Amino acid sequence: MRTHGTLWFSPPVSVKTRQTGVRYEVNNVQAAAENLLEWPERGRHWNKAVQACLAALAGDLTPDDVRAAFETAARKEGMLLD
């Protein structure tokens, strides 16, 4: 695994939190991975997003790849906020 700093992406992805009316802005791979672990629904797209986070941390995918997978998962699992 390569040594790296925080793997940022832009624009951030806004997702729901457990607190009503509170949103969370995800703008890096580590935050995406941590946020995914809090989701109540864990379907096929959730799994792909988790795998993308792991691959990016290993240096095999870019932060933008993670952003795309995370946004898709958030949309499919009902976590995405516009």
N, C-alpha and C positions, 0 to 999 in steps of 0.2 A: 504494500500500500504506500502511496506517495505521501509526503508531508505537505500539508497545505494549510492555509488560513481558512477563514470563513468563505464558503462558496456562494456568492451573492447572485441573485437574478432580479430582473426588473422588466416590467412593473410588478409590484407585489400582488399576491393573490389574497383577497379578503375572504375569510371563512367565519362561520358561526362558532360561538363558544357555548359552553354549558350555561353561561349567564345570559338571560334574556336581554336582548338589545345591545349586547357587547360583541364587537367584531375583533378579529385578530388578523393583522397584516403579516403574511408570510413572505419573506424576501430573501431567504437563503436555504440551502440544503439542510442544514442542521435543524432549523426551525420547522421545516416541512416534515422531517422525520419525527421530531418530537410531537408535533401537532397530530400527525397521523395516528400515533399511539393513543390519543385521547378520543378518537372517533368511535361512536357507538356502533356504526355499521361498517363491516369490513368485507366488502365484496371483491370481485375480480379486479376492478379498477383501483381499489385501495391497495391490493397486493402488488399491482404493477407499479404504483407510486412508491411503495416501500422498496421494491427491488431497484427502482431508478435511483432512489436516495443512496442505497448501499453501493450501487455501481458508480455513482458520482464520487462518493467518498473514497472509493478504490481507484479513482482516476479514469474510469472507463466511459463515463458520460459527462456531459457538460451541465452546469447549473441550469441552462435554458432547457435542456432535456428534462430535468427534474421539474422545472416550472410547468412545462406542458403536461407531464404525467400527473402532477399534483392538482393542477387546475381541472383536468378531465375527471380525476377521481372525486374532487370536491363537487363538481357538477353532478356526476352520476350518483353520488351518495347523499345528495341534498345538503351539502355543507357550504356550497359557494354562495357568497353574497355579491351582488352587483354594485 
